[in-house]
Amino acid sequence: MSTSILVIDVGTSGLRAAVVRPDATVTALHYREFSPSSPFAGLVEFDAAEMARLVLEVAHASLAEAGAVAAVGITTQRASTILWDRSTGIPLGPALGWQDLRTVGECIMAKAEHGLSLAPNQTATKAAWLLKTYVGDEQTIAARAHDLCIGTVDSWIAWTLSQGNLHVTDHSNAAVTGLADVLSHETIRWHERACSVLGVPISMLPTLVPSSGVIGIATALPGSPPIASIAGDQQASLIGQSCVRRNMAKCTFGTGGMMNVCLGDSKPVSAERSRNGTFPIVAWSQTASSRDASPSVTWGAEAIMLSAGTNVEWLRDDMGLISSAEESDTVARSCESTDGVVYVPALLGLGTPRWDYGARGALFGLTRGTTRPHIVRSVLEGVAHRGADLLEAIETDYPDVEVPEIRVDGGMSRNPSFIQALANATGRPISVSPVAEATTVGAAYLAGLAVGTWSDLDEIESLWTPHSTVDPQSNYDRSAVRAQWERAVTRAAGWITELSSLDF
């Protein structure tokens, strides 16, 4: 009998299916590009029906190559929102991507009039917008409360795989929607007041289930394997890099950057964004051993960088300073230092710790002697300094947390110059994930824990075998360089005043 796990992994610009073996190796990987569209500036949409078709396509391809599996795990981009008909399974309109900003005004009004702290990249106001746009007024929405489904991408994939038998989401995804009451009760549940204020019927929302546990059957797949895990992409990456104990942290450097630290079973005191711009999250939850007991929850904290790999793409696609992302390493290594050039990677503003949407990217310290390698190197070092900002914010918000090393995945994790810069900026060893996309492995771990592929978190911890580990350089004057970095960030902040005044 197979003990391997099929994983469906849906990102922002593409989706994949792969089979993860008991030794944590990834095989039978099939990928399809699936980028959202942007009909106008600030709008981000995608075709949920086409997403479902491609998911089934890659899943069938992986199973045809690898054979039968013990279970299916699902990990997806978070907070993107879909509205569909419960009886037909047909979406009522385009789905809204998590980057979509059309509900900025609604977020401001929700805070001003009702005291609800919501951000436009959460599900809450997207769900309300979809209902008003494609269903109608309050009376019409109420009349169709049991006919429609609202869900995030994980809900949509579970619905697709189960052929409409499951409308579910896990605690890790629900906790970042803005519609969940995470802390007030013993178990996580939908937030009745938030849903009422926004006009989102709870009956349309998915049933909350543990991240790890058998929740239904993937009848759309050969052999009808059980669906045994659902997790948000960043949380899947955390456990995928075996960060299963308190103080263990990872950072994913993709288009943007996310640092997450495991806090164990220590429940946060507030669900709000902290003083230093970090957020409490549900890292994952597991089905309780006793039928009557609540799921066990592992908590975490998250810090966010709005642009990471985007800056390398800018060097390549817009500035023409490199021909490929890989070349940034070669060019950066052709000079020993930036000779005082500092780059602030704020192309989309600054996230943690400042949350300044009006900050803009900036180059400081340019001279007549500044060359292409100096600029390329400064871009990699700028992203590394933002990584150090995230670490410092987490450790400041959680004084009893001290991260001994940082584990990294994502596209930039394969860039040696960047990894060394990150080690220097953070003053911590950097361990590089053996697979660039640890989300896939994490979803497999959560499913495998539910069906017996792996016994417990101790075994998950023992499976960590980094691709490489890089230590900070002994001759690096971290305090002086970080002080210079802070001066640069201060100058880049507040560039577009009206955007800098926004606070969600």
Residue pairs with C-beta under 8 A, 6 or more apart in sequence:
1 70
2 67
2 68
2 69
2 70
3 22
3 70
3 448
3 451
3 452
3 453
4 19
4 20
4 21
4 22
4 66
4 67
4 69
4 70
4 453
5 19
5 20
5 69
5 70
5 71
5 72
5 73
5 228
5 443
5 444
5 447
5 448
5 451
5 453
6 17
6 18
6 19
6 59
6 62
6 63
6 66
6 69
6 71
6 72
6 73
6 221
6 225
7 17
7 18
7 19
7 20
7 72
7 73
7 74
7 75
7 440
7 443
7 444
7 447
8 15
8 16
8 17
8 55
8 58
8 59
8 72
8 73
8 74
8 75
8 76
8 157
8 161
8 443
9 15
9 16
9 17
9 18
9 75
9 76
9 233
9 236
9 437
9 439
9 440
9 443
10 34
10 51
10 55
10 75
10 76
10 77
10 153
10 157
11 76
11 77
11 233
11 254
11 439
12 35
12 36
12 77
12 97
12 98
12 99
12 255
13 33
13 34
13 35
13 36
13 255
14 31
14 32
14 33
14 34
14 35
15 31
15 32
15 34
15 51
15 54
15 55
15 58
16 29
16 30
16 31
16 32
16 58
16 437
16 440
17 28
17 29
17 30
17 55
17 58
17 59
17 61
17 62
18 26
18 27
18 28
18 29
18 30
18 62
18 440
19 26
19 27
19 28
19 62
19 63
19 65
19 66
19 69
20 26
20 27
20 440
20 441
20 444
20 448
21 27
22 448
22 453
22 454
23 463
24 441
24 444
24 445
24 463
26 435
26 440
26 441
27 65
27 66
28 61
28 62
28 63
28 65
28 66
29 62
29 440
30 57
30 58
30 61
30 62
30 65
31 58
32 54
32 57
32 58
34 46
34 50
34 51
34 54
36 44
36 45
36 46
36 97
36 99
37 44
37 45
37 46
37 94
38 44
38 45
39 45
42 100
42 101
42 102
42 104
43 100
43 101
43 102
44 96
44 97
44 98
44 99
44 100
44 101
45 94
45 95
45 96
45 97
45 100
46 80
46 94
46 95
46 97
47 91
47 94
47 95
48 82
48 84
48 91
48 94
48 95
48 156
49 90
49 91
51 95
51 153
51 156
52 156
52 157
52 160
55 157
55 160
55 161
56 160
56 161
56 220
56 221
59 72
59 161
59 221
60 221
60 222
63 69
63 221
63 222
63 223
64 222
68 222
68 223
68 225
69 223
69 225
70 225
70 447
70 448
70 451
70 452
70 453
71 214
71 225
71 226
71 227
71 228
71 229
71 447
71 448
71 450
71 451
71 453
72 161
72 218
72 221
72 225
72 226
72 227
72 228
72 229
72 447
73 227
73 228
73 229
73 230
73 231
73 443
73 444
73 446
73 447
73 448
74 154
74 157
74 158
74 161
74 227
74 229
74 230
74 231
74 443
75 154
75 229
75 230
75 231
75 232
75 233
75 236
75 439
75 440
75 442
75 443
76 152
76 153
76 154
76 157
76 173
76 232
76 233
77 97
77 98
77 153
77 233
78 98
78 152
78 153
78 173
78 176
78 232
78 233
78 234
79 98
79 121
79 122
79 123
79 126
79 152
79 176
79 177
80 95
80 96
80 97
80 98
80 123
80 126
80 152
80 153
81 95
81 96
81 123
81 126
81 127
81 130
81 150
81 151
81 152
82 91
82 95
82 150
82 151
82 152
82 153
82 155
82 156
83 91
83 92
83 93
83 95
83 127
83 130
83 131
83 134
83 135
83 148
83 149
83 150
84 90
84 91
84 92
84 148
84 149
84 151
84 156
84 159
85 91
85 92
85 147
85 148
85 149
86 146
86 147
86 148
86 149
86 164
86 167
87 147
89 159
89 164
92 130
92 134
92 135
92 148
93 130
93 133
93 134
95 153
95 156
96 102
96 126
96 129
96 130
98 121
99 121
100 120
100 121
100 126
101 120
101 121
102 120
102 129
103 120
103 125
103 126
103 128
103 129
104 120
104 502
106 118
106 120
106 125
106 128
106 129
107 118
107 119
107 120
107 125
107 504
108 502
110 116
110 118
110 124
110 125
110 197
110 198
111 117
111 118
111 504
114 197
116 124
116 178
116 194
116 197
117 272
117 273
117 504
118 124
118 125
118 178
118 504
119 178
119 504
120 126
120 504
122 176
122 177
122 178
123 152
123 176
123 177
123 178
123 179
124 177
124 178
124 179
124 194
124 198
124 200
125 178
125 198
127 150
127 179
127 198
127 200
128 198
128 199
128 200
130 150
131 141
131 150
131 199
131 200
132 141
132 199
135 141
135 144
135 148
138 199
141 199
141 201
142 201
145 201
145 203
145 204
146 203
148 204
149 155
149 159
149 167
149 204
149 206
150 200
150 204
150 205
150 206
151 159
151 167
151 169
151 205
151 206
152 169
152 173
152 177
154 169
154 170
154 173
154 230
154 231
154 232
155 167
155 168
155 169
155 173
155 206
158 166
158 167
158 168
158 169
158 215
158 216
158 227
158 230
159 166
159 167
160 220
161 218
161 219
161 220
161 221
161 227
162 216
162 217
162 218
162 219
162 220
162 227
163 219
163 220
165 216
165 217
165 219
166 215
166 216
166 227
167 206
167 207
168 206
168 207
168 208
168 209
168 215
168 216
168 230
169 205
169 206
169 207
169 208
169 209
169 230
170 208
170 209
170 210
170 211
170 229
170 230
170 231
170 232
170 284
170 285
171 188
171 208
171 209
171 210
171 211
171 282
171 284
171 285
171 295
171 297
172 211
172 230
172 231
172 232
172 235
172 281
172 282
172 283
172 284
172 285
173 230
173 231
173 232
174 180
174 188
174 190
174 206
174 208
174 282
175 182
175 188
175 271
175 281
175 282
176 232
176 279
176 281
178 194
179 190
179 191
179 194
179 195
179 198
179 200
179 205
180 188
180 189
180 190
180 191
180 208
181 188
181 189
181 190
181 191
181 192
181 194
182 188
182 271
182 280
182 282
183 267
183 268
183 269
183 270
183 271
186 294
187 294
187 295
188 208
188 282
188 285
188 297
189 208
190 202
190 205
190 208
192 202
195 201
195 202
195 205
209 215
209 230
210 285
210 286
210 287
210 295
211 229
211 230
211 231
211 235
211 282
211 284
211 285
211 286
211 446
212 228
212 229
212 284
212 285
212 286
212 287
212 446
212 447
212 449
212 450
213 228
213 229
213 286
213 287
213 295
213 450
214 226
214 227
214 228
214 287
214 450
214 451
215 226
215 227
215 228
215 230
216 226
216 227
217 224
217 225
217 226
217 227
218 224
218 225
218 226
218 227
226 451
227 447
228 446
228 447
228 448
228 450
228 451
229 443
229 444
229 446
229 447
229 449
229 450
231 239
231 284
231 442
231 443
231 446
233 439
234 252
234 258
234 260
234 281
234 302
235 260
235 281
235 282
235 283
235 284
235 300
235 442
236 438
236 439
236 440
236 441
236 442
236 443
236 446
237 250
237 252
237 258
237 260
237 409
237 438
237 439
237 442
238 250
238 260
238 262
238 283
238 284
238 300
238 442
239 283
239 284
239 442
239 445
239 446
239 460
240 409
240 433
240 438
240 439
240 440
240 441
240 442
240 443
240 444
240 445
241 250
241 407
241 409
241 433
241 438
241 441
241 442
241 464
242 248
242 407
242 460
242 461
242 462
242 463
242 464
243 249
243 250
243 260
243 261
243 262
243 407
244 262
244 298
244 457
244 460
244 461
245 262
245 264
245 457
245 461
246 262
246 263
246 264
246 266
246 401
247 261
247 262
247 401
247 402
247 403
247 404
248 261
248 262
248 403
248 407
249 259
249 260
249 261
249 262
249 391
249 394
249 403
249 405
249 406
249 407
250 259
250 260
250 406
250 407
250 408
250 409
250 433
250 438
251 257
251 258
251 259
251 260
251 387
251 390
251 391
251 406
251 407
251 408
252 258
252 259
252 408
252 409
252 410
252 438
253 308
253 309
253 383
253 387
253 408
253 409
253 410
253 411
253 412
253 413
253 418
254 308
254 309
254 410
254 411
254 412
255 307
255 308
255 309
255 310
256 304
256 305
256 306
256 307
256 308
256 309
256 310
256 351
257 304
257 305
257 307
257 308
257 383
257 386
257 387
257 390
257 410
258 302
258 303
258 304
258 305
259 302
259 303
259 304
259 305
259 387
259 390
259 391
259 394
259 406
260 281
260 283
260 300
260 301
260 302
260 303
261 300
261 301
261 394
261 398
261 401
261 403
262 283
262 298
262 299
262 300
263 280
263 283
263 298
263 299
263 300
263 301
263 398
263 401
264 298
264 299
265 296
265 297
265 298
265 299
266 299
267 297
267 299
268 280
268 299
268 301
270 280
271 280
273 279
273 355
274 280
274 397
275 397
276 352
276 353
276 392
276 393
276 394
276 396
276 397
277 303
277 304
277 351
277 352
277 353
277 354
277 355
277 393
278 301
278 302
278 303
278 352
278 353
278 393
278 394
278 397
279 301
279 302
279 303
279 304
280 299
280 300
280 301
280 302
281 299
281 300
281 301
281 302
282 297
282 298
282 299
282 300
283 298
283 299
283 300
284 297
284 298
284 446
285 295
285 296
285 297
285 298
286 295
286 296
286 298
286 449
286 450
287 295
287 450
288 294
288 295
288 296
301 394
301 397
301 398
301 401
303 351
303 352
303 353
303 389
303 390
303 391
303 393
303 394
304 351
304 352
304 390
305 345
305 351
305 352
305 383
305 386
305 387
305 389
305 390
306 346
306 347
306 348
306 349
306 350
306 351
307 345
307 346
307 347
307 348
307 361
308 345
308 383
308 386
308 410
308 412
309 325
309 410
309 411
309 412
310 345
310 347
310 348
311 343
311 345
311 347
311 361
311 379
311 382
311 383
312 322
312 325
312 328
312 379
312 380
312 383
312 412
313 325
314 347
314 379
315 321
315 322
315 328
315 375
315 376
315 379
316 322
316 323
316 324
316 325
316 327
316 328
321 331
321 372
321 375
321 376
322 328
322 331
322 376
325 411
325 415
326 414
326 415
328 376
328 379
328 380
328 415
328 417
328 418
329 380
329 415
329 416
329 417
329 418
331 372
331 373
331 376
331 377
332 373
332 376
332 377
332 380
332 417
332 418
333 416
333 417
334 373
335 371
335 373
335 374
335 377
337 377
338 365
338 374
338 377
338 378
338 381
339 365
339 367
339 369
339 370
339 374
340 365
340 367
341 363
341 364
341 365
341 366
341 370
341 374
341 375
341 377
341 378
342 363
342 364
342 365
342 378
342 381
342 382
342 484
342 485
342 488
343 361
343 362
343 363
343 364
343 375
343 378
343 379
343 381
343 382
344 359
344 361
344 362
344 363
344 364
344 382
344 488
344 489
344 491
344 492
345 361
345 379
345 382
345 383
345 386
346 356
346 359
346 360
346 361
346 362
346 492
346 493
347 360
347 361
348 357
349 356
349 357
349 358
349 359
349 360
349 499
350 356
350 359
350 489
350 492
350 493
352 389
352 390
352 393
353 389
353 392
353 393
353 396
354 489
354 493
355 503
355 504
356 493
356 494
356 500
357 496
357 499
357 500
357 502
358 493
358 494
358 495
358 496
358 497
358 498
358 499
358 500
358 501
358 502
359 489
359 492
359 493
359 494
359 495
359 500
360 492
360 495
360 496
361 492
362 488
362 491
362 492
362 495
363 375
363 378
364 488
364 491
377 417
380 415
380 417
380 418
380 421
381 421
381 425
383 412
383 418
383 421
384 418
384 421
384 422
384 424
384 425
384 426
385 425
385 482
385 485
387 406
387 422
387 425
387 426
388 422
388 425
388 426
388 427
388 482
389 489
391 403
391 406
391 426
391 428
394 401
394 403
395 401
395 402
395 403
403 428
404 428
404 429
405 428
405 429
405 430
405 431
405 469
406 422
406 426
406 428
406 429
406 430
406 431
407 430
407 431
407 432
407 433
407 464
407 466
408 419
408 422
408 430
408 431
408 432
408 433
409 432
409 433
409 435
409 436
409 437
409 438
409 439
410 436
410 437
411 436
412 418
413 419
413 432
413 433
413 436
414 432
414 436
416 470
419 430
419 432
419 468
419 470
420 470
420 473
422 430
423 429
423 430
423 470
423 471
423 472
423 473
424 472
424 473
424 476
424 478
424 481
425 478
425 481
425 482
425 485
426 472
427 472
427 478
428 472
429 469
429 470
429 471
429 472
430 469
430 470
431 464
431 466
431 468
431 469
432 466
432 467
432 468
432 469
432 470
433 466
433 467
434 465
434 466
434 467
435 441
444 453
445 454
445 460
447 453
448 454
449 455
449 456
449 457
449 460
454 460
454 463
472 478
493 500
494 500
